[in-house]
Amino acid sequence: MKYLIGVGYVNRTDLLDRALLSIKPFWPNTTIIDNSANRELKGKYSYVKTYEPPVPLSFSQSMNLLQKMAQYEGCDIVMFMHNDAEAHPGVADAFLGKLEMLSHLGQKWGVAFTNYHTLVAFNMNAVREVGGWDTTLPRYFADCDYYRRMELAGYPPVHTGLQVTHHNDGSSTIKSDPYLNLLNGVTFPLYMDYYAAKWGGLPGQETYLSPFNLGPNFVTPLNLGPNSDAVNLKDTGTNEHKGTGMRAKKKEKPGRGH
């Protein structure tokens, strides 16, 4: 089973340190996506890779980048961990074991949760069929949108029950930056309205079986099929990747953020 795991970063290196230390078994396959404004992670970590996009990416853009990375590397699974999450002792190995079991059994699944998606895995077979994340939803409601599309495509979720702490009740990125917190308060209702328009209702109240009720031939925003172009992410021989080409919280509402 071949996999990679990405950790999105905007701020709070203290929490990122704790996240990384809790997933030591993943280190050879771990890439941090440095979405900080000033490239704060340059040269900081030698035991995992750091990828610097040309401009900071949103959560949804980061997820699409990870999907492309996994596609390029020929991975079976792509994982994501929030930088303010911390896996309990033994969880990293246990999560790998459960994913290997799913792969061995040939069970059809889309996403494997721990504590929701504080640490989460995606079946690349499902990703190739479902497509990429909707970048119109940069943070909130993007998760609800993607997981709904997976289920509608016939790829049910797997709930592992593994323990992962989400520090500060999540959304540490926004809570730690007054400007991001203000911006989230302004844009949250806009994304909520967009989600409702796309699915005919808020999470748990959807009435459409296809986006905007346009039917089954609706084209997803990112094609990851076998003929799609992959991002050129060849290893440069260092632990730092550069190329040419995360969520927050206003209050406890549907559509959890980074």
Backbone as CSV, one residue per row, in Angstrom:
resi,resn,N_x,N_y,N_z,CA_x,CA_y,CA_z,C_x,C_y,C_z
1,MET,0.846,-1.190,0.000,0.000,0.000,0.000,0.883,1.241,0.000
2,LYS,0.786,2.040,-1.022,1.596,3.244,-1.140,0.746,4.454,-0.755
3,TYR,1.310,5.327,0.065,0.538,6.475,0.528,1.452,7.671,0.724
4,LEU,0.824,8.843,0.789,1.494,10.047,1.261,0.542,10.768,2.190
5,ILE,1.106,11.593,3.065,0.295,12.384,3.989,0.767,13.822,3.931
6,GLY,-0.179,14.731,3.835,0.113,16.151,3.835,-0.386,16.807,5.109
7,VAL,0.355,17.795,5.568,-0.046,18.598,6.727,-0.050,20.048,6.268
8,GLY,-1.208,20.683,6.312,-1.299,22.079,5.918,-0.840,22.995,7.032
9,TYR,-0.141,24.062,6.677,0.367,24.984,7.697,0.165,26.433,7.273
10,VAL,-0.323,27.240,8.218,-0.410,28.692,8.051,0.288,29.397,9.209
11,ASN,0.025,28.944,10.436,0.663,29.523,11.607,0.709,28.496,12.737
12,ARG,1.275,28.865,13.855,1.378,28.038,15.064,2.330,26.851,14.892
13,THR,3.619,27.152,14.807,4.611,26.072,14.719,4.621,25.218,15.985
14,ASP,4.224,25.787,17.120,4.189,24.986,18.349,3.216,23.819,18.213
15,LEU,2.068,24.066,17.592,1.106,22.982,17.384,1.561,22.052,16.272
16,LEU,2.184,22.605,15.247,2.705,21.752,14.170,3.738,20.773,14.710
17,ASP,4.611,21.222,15.605,5.602,20.331,16.206,4.920,19.144,16.894
18,ARG,3.879,19.412,17.636,3.168,18.343,18.345,2.484,17.392,17.373
19,ALA,1.923,17.953,16.304,1.282,17.106,15.297,2.288,16.147,14.675
20,LEU,3.430,16.680,14.272,4.427,15.841,13.609,4.996,14.777,14.547
21,LEU,5.258,15.146,15.787,5.799,14.174,16.733,4.835,13.027,17.002
22,SER,3.557,13.257,16.774,2.555,12.206,17.046,2.386,11.230,15.891
23,ILE,3.046,11.501,14.748,2.887,10.611,13.581,4.256,10.170,13.045
24,LYS,5.161,9.810,13.934,6.502,9.398,13.512,6.502,8.298,12.449
25,PRO,5.622,7.295,12.528,5.632,6.260,11.487,5.370,6.807,10.082
26,PHE,4.763,7.993,9.990,4.430,8.578,8.686,5.557,9.448,8.123
27,TRP,6.581,9.752,8.911,7.563,10.752,8.501,8.156,10.536,7.111
28,PRO,8.523,9.320,6.716,9.105,9.159,5.373,8.148,9.540,4.246
29,ASN,6.853,9.594,4.546,5.832,9.879,3.538,5.113,11.201,3.776
30,THR,5.681,12.056,4.622,5.006,13.282,5.049,5.542,14.508,4.323
31,THR,4.610,15.347,3.865,4.948,16.639,3.263,4.122,17.725,3.937
32,ILE,4.804,18.756,4.421,4.109,19.931,4.950,3.907,20.912,3.804
33,ILE,2.702,21.408,3.652,2.439,22.461,2.675,2.490,23.791,3.413
34,ASP,3.545,24.550,3.140,3.777,25.803,3.865,2.977,26.930,3.219
35,ASN,1.819,27.203,3.789,0.955,28.274,3.303,1.097,29.556,4.122
36,SER,2.172,29.654,4.884,2.400,30.883,5.650,2.835,32.008,4.717
37,ALA,2.512,33.220,5.093,2.790,34.365,4.225,4.281,34.605,4.037
38,ASN,5.080,34.312,5.069,6.511,34.622,5.030,7.390,33.384,4.957
39,ARG,6.809,32.256,4.549,7.587,31.013,4.407,8.343,30.708,5.697
40,GLU,7.597,30.578,6.777,8.179,30.425,8.100,8.916,29.106,8.307
41,LEU,8.638,28.110,7.478,9.176,26.772,7.722,10.460,26.480,6.962
42,LYS,10.965,27.429,6.233,12.165,27.193,5.416,13.310,26.691,6.279
43,GLY,13.772,25.473,5.983,14.897,24.886,6.694,14.600,24.416,8.103
44,LYS,13.328,24.446,8.527,13.005,24.112,9.924,12.977,22.613,10.192
45,TYR,12.466,21.825,9.234,12.298,20.393,9.476,13.157,19.588,8.507
46,SER,13.991,18.720,9.059,14.845,17.875,8.230,14.286,16.469,8.064
47,TYR,13.337,16.092,8.909,12.850,14.710,8.906,11.578,14.522,8.082
48,VAL,10.989,15.601,7.590,9.859,15.523,6.665,10.104,16.523,5.542
49,LYS,9.372,16.401,4.467,9.511,17.319,3.338,8.649,18.557,3.560
50,THR,9.092,19.656,3.015,8.313,20.890,3.040,8.109,21.359,1.606
51,TYR,6.873,21.634,1.270,6.544,22.109,-0.082,6.095,23.561,0.009
52,GLU,6.692,24.408,-0.795,6.322,25.815,-0.838,5.585,26.113,-2.140
53,PRO,4.279,26.281,-2.103,3.580,26.704,-3.317,3.976,28.129,-3.659
54,PRO,3.817,28.535,-4.912,4.229,29.890,-5.291,3.471,30.979,-4.548
55,VAL,2.239,30.690,-4.157,1.455,31.593,-3.313,0.759,30.737,-2.272
56,PRO,0.429,31.291,-1.112,-0.303,30.503,-0.117,-1.616,29.979,-0.680
57,LEU,-1.921,28.733,-0.358,-3.122,28.082,-0.866,-4.204,28.035,0.197
58,SER,-5.446,27.981,-0.252,-6.559,27.745,0.661,-6.565,26.270,1.058
59,PHE,-7.431,25.925,1.988,-7.562,24.526,2.382,-7.925,23.659,1.174
60,SER,-8.926,24.064,0.412,-9.371,23.258,-0.729,-8.286,23.151,-1.794
61,GLN,-7.576,24.228,-2.042,-6.478,24.177,-2.996,-5.369,23.243,-2.513
62,SER,-5.109,23.261,-1.215,-4.099,22.357,-0.656,-4.515,20.900,-0.830
63,MET,-5.794,20.618,-0.638,-6.277,19.247,-0.812,-6.146,18.806,-2.265
64,ASN,-6.423,19.693,-3.195,-6.264,19.363,-4.614,-4.802,19.134,-4.972
65,LEU,-3.922,19.929,-4.375,-2.499,19.727,-4.605,-2.063,18.356,-4.094
66,LEU,-2.510,17.978,-2.920,-2.165,16.667,-2.370,-2.680,15.541,-3.256
67,GLN,-3.875,15.705,-3.787,-4.406,14.685,-4.690,-3.524,14.534,-5.924
68,LYS,-3.080,15.654,-6.466,-2.201,15.608,-7.622,-0.848,14.981,-7.275
69,MET,-0.314,15.306,-6.113,0.925,14.686,-5.657,0.773,13.167,-5.570
70,ALA,-0.332,12.739,-4.959,-0.576,11.307,-4.808,-0.752,10.632,-6.158
71,GLN,-1.414,11.301,-7.072,-1.594,10.763,-8.415,-0.244,10.599,-9.100
72,TYR,0.595,11.613,-8.990,1.907,11.585,-9.620,2.773,10.465,-9.043
73,GLU,2.691,10.251,-7.730,3.509,9.246,-7.068,2.935,7.842,-7.179
74,GLY,1.744,7.716,-7.767,1.125,6.403,-7.894,0.634,5.831,-6.577
75,CYS,0.156,6.711,-5.710,-0.285,6.277,-4.377,-1.660,5.607,-4.418
76,ASP,-1.873,4.710,-3.475,-3.182,4.095,-3.276,-4.047,4.937,-2.356
77,ILE,-3.383,5.677,-1.469,-4.086,6.453,-0.442,-3.382,7.788,-0.266
78,VAL,-4.162,8.845,-0.060,-3.618,10.141,0.317,-4.250,10.538,1.641
79,MET,-3.430,10.978,2.574,-3.903,11.357,3.900,-3.680,12.838,4.140
80,PHE,-4.416,13.356,5.090,-4.264,14.752,5.488,-4.396,14.844,6.999
81,MET,-3.571,15.718,7.589,-3.655,15.975,9.024,-3.652,17.470,9.258
82,HIS,-4.515,17.915,10.141,-4.517,19.323,10.529,-3.291,19.616,11.388
83,ASN,-2.740,20.812,11.220,-1.520,21.113,11.966,-1.781,21.379,13.443
84,ASP,-3.047,21.478,13.838,-3.373,21.621,15.254,-3.968,20.338,15.819
85,ALA,-3.703,19.224,15.143,-4.162,17.920,15.614,-2.996,17.169,16.252
86,GLU,-3.319,16.211,17.104,-2.291,15.390,17.744,-2.843,13.979,17.932
87,ALA,-2.221,13.036,17.230,-2.660,11.646,17.338,-2.225,11.065,18.680
88,HIS,-3.089,10.283,19.296,-2.752,9.632,20.553,-1.718,8.543,20.299
89,PRO,-0.977,8.124,21.334,0.056,7.097,21.144,-0.493,5.837,20.472
90,GLY,0.213,5.372,19.464,-0.172,4.159,18.759,-1.175,4.351,17.642
91,VAL,-1.750,5.541,17.533,-2.807,5.766,16.536,-2.258,5.719,15.113
92,ALA,-1.072,6.278,14.890,-0.526,6.291,13.527,-0.392,4.864,12.987
93,ASP,0.205,3.983,13.778,0.357,2.585,13.342,-1.004,1.909,13.196
94,ALA,-1.904,2.185,14.122,-3.232,1.569,14.060,-3.993,2.023,12.821
95,PHE,-3.856,3.300,12.475,-4.537,3.827,11.297,-4.000,3.165,10.029
96,LEU,-2.680,3.030,9.951,-2.092,2.339,8.808,-2.594,0.905,8.714
97,GLY,-2.708,0.249,9.861,-3.199,-1.126,9.869,-4.619,-1.235,9.346
98,LYS,-5.460,-0.305,9.751,-6.851,-0.336,9.275,-6.922,-0.063,7.774
99,LEU,-6.090,0.852,7.286,-6.091,1.161,5.864,-5.565,-0.019,5.050
100,GLU,-4.557,-0.689,5.565,-4.036,-1.862,4.872,-5.078,-2.974,4.835
101,MET,-5.852,-3.101,5.914,-6.905,-4.104,5.944,-7.976,-3.791,4.904
102,LEU,-8.358,-2.512,4.794,-9.334,-2.116,3.784,-8.813,-2.428,2.378
103,SER,-7.543,-2.171,2.158,-6.945,-2.436,0.857,-6.908,-3.927,0.562
104,HIS,-6.569,-4.719,1.572,-6.473,-6.172,1.398,-7.842,-6.794,1.135
105,LEU,-8.865,-6.291,1.822,-10.209,-6.846,1.666,-10.872,-6.401,0.363
106,GLY,-10.321,-5.373,-0.257,-10.934,-4.868,-1.482,-12.247,-4.167,-1.230
107,GLN,-12.450,-3.673,0.003,-13.701,-3.007,0.359,-13.792,-1.652,-0.339
108,LYS,-14.965,-1.309,-0.830,-15.166,-0.023,-1.482,-15.403,1.042,-0.418
109,TRP,-14.556,2.042,-0.413,-14.675,3.117,0.574,-14.090,4.388,-0.021
110,GLY,-14.483,5.510,0.552,-14.018,6.789,0.042,-13.081,7.506,0.987
111,VAL,-13.545,7.714,2.225,-12.767,8.459,3.205,-12.784,7.696,4.521
112,ALA,-11.630,7.661,5.203,-11.522,7.012,6.517,-11.244,8.088,7.555
113,PHE,-12.154,8.209,8.520,-12.050,9.230,9.554,-11.386,8.698,10.816
114,THR,-10.831,9.604,11.610,-10.436,9.310,12.984,-11.390,10.120,13.865
115,ASN,-10.895,11.230,14.420,-11.768,12.220,15.058,-12.234,13.159,13.947
116,TYR,-13.332,12.768,13.301,-13.753,13.386,12.038,-12.534,13.417,11.117
117,HIS,-12.153,14.579,10.557,-11.027,14.557,9.634,-9.807,15.308,10.174
118,THR,-9.628,15.289,11.500,-8.388,15.831,12.047,-7.190,15.066,11.481
119,LEU,-7.349,13.762,11.326,-6.428,12.900,10.581,-7.316,12.023,9.715
120,VAL,-7.133,12.086,8.402,-8.095,11.476,7.492,-7.364,10.870,6.309
121,ALA,-7.945,9.828,5.726,-7.353,9.166,4.561,-8.386,9.064,3.453
122,PHE,-7.909,9.152,2.217,-8.777,9.065,1.046,-8.298,7.948,0.121
123,ASN,-9.245,7.177,-0.345,-8.986,6.125,-1.315,-8.790,6.780,-2.684
124,MET,-7.629,6.596,-3.287,-7.357,7.264,-4.560,-8.258,6.750,-5.685
125,ASN,-8.765,5.545,-5.592,-9.741,5.080,-6.588,-10.986,5.955,-6.555
126,ALA,-11.420,6.293,-5.342,-12.579,7.178,-5.192,-12.249,8.588,-5.654
127,VAL,-11.063,9.068,-5.303,-10.649,10.422,-5.680,-10.646,10.580,-7.197
128,ARG,-10.134,9.579,-7.908,-10.083,9.674,-9.368,-11.476,9.749,-9.985
129,GLU,-12.438,9.100,-9.349,-13.797,9.130,-9.876,-14.538,10.399,-9.466
130,VAL,-14.359,10.818,-8.231,-15.105,11.961,-7.705,-14.522,13.282,-8.196
131,GLY,-13.203,13.349,-8.335,-12.557,14.589,-8.758,-12.047,15.390,-7.579
132,GLY,-11.764,16.666,-7.824,-11.134,17.502,-6.811,-12.131,18.245,-5.934
133,TRP,-11.568,18.962,-4.980,-12.364,19.772,-4.066,-12.836,21.037,-4.767
134,ASP,-14.001,21.510,-4.381,-14.587,22.716,-4.956,-13.891,23.928,-4.344
135,THR,-13.053,24.597,-5.119,-12.281,25.717,-4.589,-13.109,26.981,-4.375
136,THR,-14.376,26.956,-4.793,-15.273,28.067,-4.439,-15.511,28.076,-2.931
137,LEU,-15.324,26.925,-2.303,-15.436,26.791,-0.855,-14.021,26.619,-0.301
138,PRO,-13.332,27.696,0.035,-11.927,27.567,0.443,-11.734,26.921,1.803
139,ARG,-12.736,27.037,2.695,-12.590,26.465,4.033,-13.899,25.758,4.438
140,TYR,-14.766,26.524,5.069,-16.002,25.931,5.572,-16.875,25.383,4.453
141,PHE,-17.539,24.274,4.797,-18.479,23.579,3.918,-17.787,22.802,2.797
142,ALA,-16.496,23.019,2.592,-15.780,22.256,1.571,-15.760,20.779,1.926
143,ASP,-15.617,20.475,3.210,-15.590,19.073,3.640,-16.947,18.410,3.409
144,CYS,-18.018,19.086,3.814,-19.361,18.537,3.621,-19.627,18.265,2.144
145,ASP,-19.202,19.195,1.309,-19.382,19.060,-0.133,-18.651,17.840,-0.665
146,TYR,-17.388,17.688,-0.281,-16.590,16.596,-0.849,-17.062,15.231,-0.356
147,TYR,-17.350,15.135,0.920,-17.773,13.839,1.446,-19.153,13.449,0.913
148,ARG,-20.004,14.424,0.671,-21.300,14.117,0.052,-21.094,13.588,-1.360
149,ARG,-20.224,14.219,-2.120,-19.967,13.753,-3.482,-19.411,12.332,-3.487
150,MET,-18.572,12.023,-2.512,-18.039,10.658,-2.435,-19.142,9.643,-2.179
151,GLU,-20.008,9.956,-1.240,-21.093,9.016,-0.938,-22.040,8.863,-2.119
152,LEU,-22.346,9.952,-2.805,-23.228,9.873,-3.959,-22.601,9.060,-5.093
153,ALA,-21.271,9.023,-5.128,-20.567,8.238,-6.137,-20.443,6.775,-5.739
154,GLY,-20.961,6.425,-4.568,-20.942,5.021,-4.139,-19.742,4.631,-3.307
155,TYR,-19.071,5.627,-2.693,-17.905,5.354,-1.852,-18.215,5.782,-0.419
156,PRO,-18.674,4.878,0.416,-19.081,5.237,1.772,-17.883,5.541,2.667
157,PRO,-18.121,6.306,3.735,-17.043,6.612,4.681,-16.782,5.447,5.623
158,VAL,-15.593,5.436,6.203,-15.214,4.471,7.230,-14.891,5.245,8.495
159,HIS,-15.517,4.868,9.588,-15.281,5.531,10.870,-14.428,4.612,11.741
160,THR,-13.150,4.965,11.905,-12.230,4.082,12.617,-12.349,4.210,14.129
161,GLY,-12.821,5.348,14.626,-12.917,5.543,16.066,-11.582,5.806,16.746
162,LEU,-10.515,5.984,15.983,-9.199,6.237,16.561,-9.133,7.643,17.160
163,GLN,-8.347,7.770,18.235,-8.333,9.004,19.006,-7.279,9.982,18.505
164,VAL,-7.744,11.144,18.077,-6.873,12.244,17.667,-7.429,13.511,18.309
165,THR,-6.602,14.214,19.047,-7.027,15.456,19.691,-6.953,16.611,18.704
166,HIS,-7.992,17.437,18.696,-7.982,18.661,17.888,-7.869,19.817,18.876
167,HIS,-6.678,20.353,19.002,-6.404,21.365,20.021,-7.240,22.625,19.814
168,ASN,-7.587,23.245,20.928,-8.382,24.486,20.919,-9.742,24.286,20.261
169,ASP,-10.220,23.056,20.283,-11.486,22.725,19.616,-11.409,23.012,18.121
170,GLY,-10.199,22.909,17.559,-10.004,23.123,16.134,-9.922,24.594,15.763
171,SER,-9.668,24.829,14.488,-9.629,26.188,13.926,-8.568,27.072,14.554
172,SER,-7.466,26.463,14.979,-6.407,27.252,15.612,-5.804,28.271,14.656
173,THR,-5.775,27.945,13.369,-5.206,28.871,12.384,-5.917,30.213,12.430
174,ILE,-7.241,30.184,12.388,-8.014,31.433,12.378,-8.063,32.074,13.761
175,LYS,-8.197,31.249,14.791,-8.259,31.800,16.144,-6.976,32.527,16.521
176,SER,-5.868,32.159,15.880,-4.571,32.753,16.209,-4.240,33.976,15.370
177,ASP,-5.135,34.366,14.481,-4.883,35.502,13.596,-6.139,36.371,13.552
178,PRO,-6.113,37.554,14.164,-7.313,38.400,14.208,-7.878,38.724,12.832
179,TYR,-7.008,38.930,11.851,-7.506,39.255,10.514,-8.238,38.072,9.893
180,LEU,-7.658,36.878,9.993,-8.324,35.693,9.458,-9.643,35.438,10.173
181,ASN,-9.673,35.713,11.465,-10.899,35.535,12.234,-11.985,36.496,11.761
182,LEU,-11.603,37.747,11.512,-12.546,38.747,10.998,-13.032,38.350,9.613
183,LEU,-12.111,37.959,8.753,-12.465,37.576,7.388,-13.406,36.381,7.380
184,ASN,-13.159,35.433,8.255,-14.023,34.258,8.317,-15.442,34.637,8.730
185,GLY,-15.560,35.581,9.656,-16.883,36.013,10.074,-17.677,36.670,8.957
186,VAL,-16.959,37.344,8.051,-17.618,38.015,6.923,-18.030,37.007,5.854
187,THR,-17.144,36.052,5.564,-17.376,35.161,4.420,-18.174,33.905,4.750
188,PHE,-18.244,33.541,6.031,-18.935,32.304,6.399,-20.367,32.242,5.851
189,PRO,-21.173,33.298,6.007,-22.552,33.230,5.477,-22.598,33.076,3.961
190,LEU,-21.594,33.618,3.261,-21.567,33.495,1.805,-21.368,32.045,1.393
191,TYR,-20.456,31.351,2.067,-20.193,29.955,1.732,-21.360,29.065,2.149
192,MET,-22.032,29.440,3.223,-23.206,28.698,3.640,-24.300,28.799,2.570
193,ASP,-24.512,30.005,2.042,-25.517,30.193,0.992,-25.137,29.435,-0.283
194,TYR,-23.858,29.451,-0.613,-23.399,28.735,-1.817,-23.653,27.237,-1.678
195,TYR,-23.323,26.683,-0.506,-23.554,25.255,-0.294,-25.037,24.919,-0.437
196,ALA,-25.879,25.734,0.175,-27.319,25.476,0.102,-27.827,25.548,-1.328
197,ALA,-27.288,26.482,-2.112,-27.690,26.586,-3.513,-27.187,25.401,-4.326
198,LYS,-26.010,24.911,-3.984,-25.417,23.802,-4.731,-26.141,22.494,-4.472
199,TRP,-26.585,22.287,-3.220,-27.162,20.988,-2.854,-28.632,21.056,-2.452
200,GLY,-29.249,22.209,-2.577,-30.664,22.309,-2.243,-30.935,22.244,-0.761
201,GLY,-29.976,22.655,0.044,-30.139,22.648,1.490,-28.798,22.626,2.185
202,LEU,-28.798,22.921,3.476,-27.585,22.891,4.278,-27.195,21.448,4.595
203,PRO,-25.988,21.222,5.126,-25.573,19.850,5.453,-26.606,19.122,6.312
204,GLY,-26.969,17.938,5.861,-27.997,17.155,6.533,-29.406,17.450,6.043
205,GLN,-29.557,18.495,5.210,-30.866,18.874,4.685,-30.860,18.948,3.158
206,GLU,-29.862,18.343,2.524,-29.721,18.424,1.074,-30.883,17.728,0.364
207,THR,-31.280,18.287,-0.761,-32.366,17.692,-1.564,-31.917,17.319,-2.977
208,TYR,-30.748,17.806,-3.419,-30.255,17.502,-4.766,-29.331,16.292,-4.729
209,LEU,-29.387,15.504,-5.779,-28.489,14.353,-5.914,-27.322,14.646,-6.855
210,SER,-27.277,15.855,-7.371,-26.147,16.313,-8.171,-25.974,17.809,-7.913
211,PRO,-24.752,18.325,-8.069,-24.537,19.749,-7.800,-25.454,20.640,-8.620
212,PHE,-26.109,21.560,-7.930,-27.023,22.521,-8.544,-28.171,21.831,-9.286
213,ASN,-28.393,20.563,-8.965,-29.474,19.782,-9.579,-29.339,19.715,-11.104
214,LEU,-28.081,19.644,-11.570,-27.813,19.654,-13.007,-27.758,18.261,-13.633
215,GLY,-27.910,17.227,-12.826,-27.936,15.877,-13.373,-26.601,15.165,-13.246
216,PRO,-26.577,13.871,-13.575,-25.389,13.041,-13.330,-24.190,13.373,-14.211
217,ASN,-24.376,14.137,-15.280,-23.260,14.449,-16.173,-22.529,15.731,-15.789
218,PHE,-22.833,16.251,-14.606,-22.153,17.445,-14.135,-20.659,17.176,-14.036
219,VAL,-19.836,18.079,-14.572,-18.383,17.885,-14.598,-17.779,18.388,-13.290
220,THR,-16.959,17.554,-12.634,-16.310,17.945,-11.390,-15.202,18.951,-11.680
221,PRO,-14.814,19.753,-10.676,-13.858,20.834,-10.929,-12.436,20.389,-11.208
222,LEU,-12.079,19.164,-10.871,-10.720,18.706,-11.115,-10.758,17.248,-11.510
223,ASN,-10.239,16.945,-12.689,-10.229,15.575,-13.188,-8.932,14.896,-12.799
224,LEU,-9.041,13.757,-12.100,-7.859,12.991,-11.741,-7.894,11.612,-12.385
225,GLY,-8.509,11.521,-13.533,-8.565,10.262,-14.247,-7.216,9.861,-14.789
226,PRO,-7.121,8.678,-15.397,-5.825,8.156,-15.842,-5.154,8.993,-16.908
227,ASN,-5.905,9.834,-17.622,-5.313,10.643,-18.682,-5.057,12.083,-18.272
228,SER,-5.244,12.372,-16.981,-5.053,13.750,-16.531,-3.567,14.058,-16.421
229,ASP,-3.256,15.354,-16.526,-1.870,15.781,-16.381,-1.512,15.864,-14.910
230,ALA,-0.350,15.363,-14.551,0.101,15.399,-13.166,1.034,16.577,-12.946
231,VAL,0.986,17.134,-11.749,1.904,18.203,-11.406,3.318,17.647,-11.377
232,ASN,4.282,18.381,-11.899,5.670,17.934,-11.901,6.263,18.181,-10.524
233,LEU,6.381,17.117,-9.738,6.870,17.220,-8.368,8.057,16.302,-8.160
234,LYS,8.957,16.235,-9.136,10.115,15.361,-9.022,10.977,15.790,-7.842
235,ASP,11.503,14.782,-7.129,12.335,15.046,-5.965,13.627,15.718,-6.404
236,THR,13.967,16.810,-5.751,15.173,17.537,-6.111,16.385,17.026,-5.362
237,GLY,16.181,16.011,-4.521,17.294,15.477,-3.747,17.440,16.138,-2.400
238,THR,16.542,17.048,-2.055,16.572,17.705,-0.759,15.267,17.434,-0.043
239,ASN,15.165,17.921,1.171,13.944,17.749,1.946,12.993,18.903,1.756
240,GLU,13.335,19.826,0.842,12.467,20.975,0.624,12.057,21.002,-0.840
241,HIS,10.759,21.013,-1.093,10.241,21.008,-2.453,9.728,22.391,-2.812
242,LYS,10.039,22.808,-4.017,9.480,24.040,-4.556,8.812,23.698,-5.860
243,GLY,7.714,24.320,-6.182,7.019,23.969,-7.401,6.366,25.161,-8.055
244,THR,5.779,24.921,-9.217,5.014,25.959,-9.912,3.552,25.808,-9.553
245,GLY,3.449,25.476,-9.296,2.247,24.998,-8.829,2.748,23.660,-8.459
246,MET,-6.093,26.624,5.103,-6.265,25.241,5.394,-7.543,25.324,6.203
247,ARG,-8.469,25.239,7.767,-9.840,25.711,7.764,-10.038,26.507,8.994
248,ALA,-11.023,26.929,9.417,-11.132,27.742,10.602,-12.489,27.600,11.194
249,LYS,-12.862,28.480,12.032,-14.154,28.321,12.669,-14.707,29.665,13.073
250,LYS,-15.958,29.889,12.681,-16.656,31.085,13.168,-17.388,30.705,14.437
251,LYS,-18.208,29.695,14.365,-18.903,29.134,15.500,-19.283,27.725,15.105
252,GLU,-19.862,26.969,16.017,-20.214,25.594,15.711,-21.397,25.545,14.771
253,LYS,-21.074,25.535,13.472,-22.097,25.441,12.434,-21.720,24.332,11.500
254,PRO,-22.636,23.876,10.633,-22.277,22.834,9.689,-21.117,23.259,8.812
255,GLY,-20.312,22.281,8.427,-19.188,22.550,7.548,-17.985,22.938,8.360
256,ARG,-17.283,21.952,8.901,-16.161,22.240,9.780,-15.005,22.799,9.001
257,GLY,-14.236,23.655,9.649,-13.167,24.333,8.955,-11.793,23.865,9.355
258,HIS,-10.781,24.540,8.820,-9.389,24.166,9.046,-8.842,24.849,10.288
